[in-house]
């Protein structure tokens, strides 16, 4: 049993002579733990950004990327890439502000509100990231259909054989299956990293509710 649990046990005893500072000590411990968790959420989001940026840089000379440059789709891909960086920068700012706000909170009710706000921010971050990835995948697929000579040739052949619908259906199904696999892996990653931290933050929220009763 950690120090916080011992303090809670003493504070909840049916004794009118419990020290007044016990409430403040418990609150400060919850505040410290919550601040630490939100700080780690911010740090991990930075490390995640560095990871994806590093992977993107390492693969910039890969055959697929070199081939994609031949499509001359910069007018589409560049704004999409900028949007991705803007979204990440926005959420990094939100995570930092959540950490900063929680660190200086001196009221249990406000701390509870900030914990809920942080949880919402993390869920929005995960949802937006996955949504942007799915949209980007279909945009890339659309560019390939319109500008890749091999793909255009395959489409024309399928159309000539009366199998155009079948070709599109198979392509879309395969794309959705691959996306489902990638999304599943990313959700597992987010659950293992952010999910564990959010669970701890949620426990702190419940402890604060008990203190406020």
PyMOL commands that set and color helices and strands:
alter all, ss='L'
color gray80, all
select helices_A, chain A and resi 3-11+21-58+63-69+74-103+108-147+149-160+164-212
alter helices_A, ss='H'
color red, helices_A
deselect
rebuild
show_as cartoon
